[in-house]
Amino acid sequence: MAAGATVVAVSTDNLSGAETAVALFGADFPILYTSRDSAVPESYGVFNLFGDGLASASIFLVTEGNEIAWRSIGRDYTHQVDPGDIIKQLGMLGA
């Protein structure tokens, strides 16, 4: 938990997909994955936004009180958030 928030990833991949992402990107934050149950991405409001049955590429900063402090919802499957934007938001949370 940095600056009073945690980065959380939500994926509709199976566990091997999540493990691959961790290995590839060196992620040290929780990845909530679900390949058979869409309840988690639905609860974050990012499931099937483009009619593809997948979770949209999105970033959430979650506070210690489990409140979503900031989010970036993917505009399409190629959407990427600049890491500087995440760091800026974390800094604002810690101010």
VENZI-V937751 format. One record per run of one state. SS is the DSSP state (helix for helix, strand for strand, loop for the rest). FROM is the first residue (numbers start at 1). LEN is the number of residues. If there is no record, write none. Layout:
BEGIN
ss={SS,SS}
from={FROM,FROM}
len={LEN,LEN}
END
This chain:
BEGIN
ss={loop,strand,loop,strand,loop,helix,loop,strand,loop,helix,loop,strand,loop,strand,loop,strand,loop,strand,loop,helix,loop}
from={1,2,3,5,12,15,26,30,34,39,44,47,48,55,56,58,64,68,74,83,95}
len={1,1,2,7,3,11,4,4,5,5,3,1,7,1,2,6,4,6,9,12,1}
END
